[in-house]
Amino acid sequence: MGIAFVTGTSTGIGMATAVSLARAGHTVYAGMRDPSREGELHAAAAQEKLPICIVKHDVDSDASTGDAIGQGLARSGRIDVLVNNAGIGTMGSVEETPLADFRSTMETNFFGALRCIQAVLPGMRQRGSGCIVNVSSVSGRVATAPQGPYCSSKWALEALSECLAQEVKSFGVRVAIVEPGVISTPIFDKVRPDLEGTRYPHKRRINELFRASLEQPVSPFVVGERIRDIVDSGTWTVRHPVGPDASGLLQWRASLSDEEWVAWGAMTDAEWVAYVRTAFRLNVSL
């Protein structure tokens, strides 16, 4: 079994991934910003006596990343698997979202992953083996208003992943991009309310789309188990849509021209509701 380092493990997909890998026999270093806030991961590790070591880690910090991954290297001698999961889901129109929000989203979702990759890759390359899993989203391939900050960071992560995969294959290092659809995680609880007086309807719409989708919630363990399968199977497949809606959403976007896609975003509320109810069979209302 391998030595894995997983980021953003306090809740959601990161927690589920750490538990899934540990249940499969991997030793897991689970990074989170505040390990003192005991939650699901602490409980699962204790109750099931899982090989999980929770470490303090802020992916936005060079020093914190070096310290956290350094702990794993010092204790286990190597990192075989890196799962870049830590992320934030910033939403807002391009006009009305502060530049600082764009920067902070890119710092966590893109540069945070890059920091971790650069920290573990020398060892993987020297050993001639390793697996890097970058958790993106269907939003890494489908740019939906008002997710400009989030989509931009995930598209950047996907581009980085493709470049990295080309560079490291000859060294025996696998790179996988995981693209979840709508998964029931606390990221949806952190969405800020819409701006008062906004000129743009898109945040109301996507929040309603998420609400309706989550009437039949999909567990983050669906993603955690897929990541475990990627790690254990030895697959060289790069992209992995995950969840019951992921492939359908990607196919739907591919079926539309760019002009049709833009027109979808410009619909009236009534047109949008009718479209989503028909196309997605979701009980949305505005």
ABEGO torsion letter per residue (X at the ends): XBBBBBBGAABEAAAAAAAAAAAAGBBBBBBBABAABBBAAAAAAAAAGBBBBBBBBBAABAAAAAAAAAAAAAAAGBBABBBBABBBBBBEBAAABBAAAAAAAAAAAAAAAAAAAAAAAAAAAAAGBEBBBBBBBAAAABBBOAAAAAAAAAAAAAAAAAAAAAAAAAAGBBBBBBBBBBBBBAAAAABBBBBBGBABAAAAAAAAAAAAAAABBBBAAAAAAAAAAAAAAGBABABBBBEAAAAAAAAAAAABBAAAAAAAAABBAAAAAAAAAAAAGBBBBX
